[in-house]
């Protein structure tokens, strides 16, 4: 079973083997409103923890989505190109944004669990 971790900047990460799935939390999706555009950096791009790895745009604002841990981008949720609203409809499921090949799994230990994340809101 995989564990989901959260960042103070409202990303979630779920590690399955050495590949992690990353998206934004329901709270972030609600704050942003209806998304009109989602894009991640190219597959194979190396990102350090805290680097912008993707961008989402809503009618309200554009926001960077940050890499919760260091790694190499390993894919983008292609459904979001045609259906950016999927992020708001199912932010921690089908609305995931990118995959990341984690290069430093020890960084996960500094992230929040679900309870700590909820308490931070």
Number of C-alpha atoms within 10 A of each C-alpha: 5 10 10 19 21 25 24 13 15 18 22 28 27 19 20 13 9 12 18 22 23 30 29 25 24 18 14 16 23 13 13 18 15 18 21 17 17 26 20 21 17 14 14 13 14 17 21 16 14 14 15 16 25 19 16 21 18 18 11 12 11 15 14 16 24 23 26 31 25 21 23 21 23 19 19 22 19 14 16 20 13 11 14 23 21 18 27 22 15 15 23 22 13 15 23 22 30 24 23 29 22 24 16 13 13 11 13 20 9 12 19 18 16 15 9 14 18 11 8 10 8
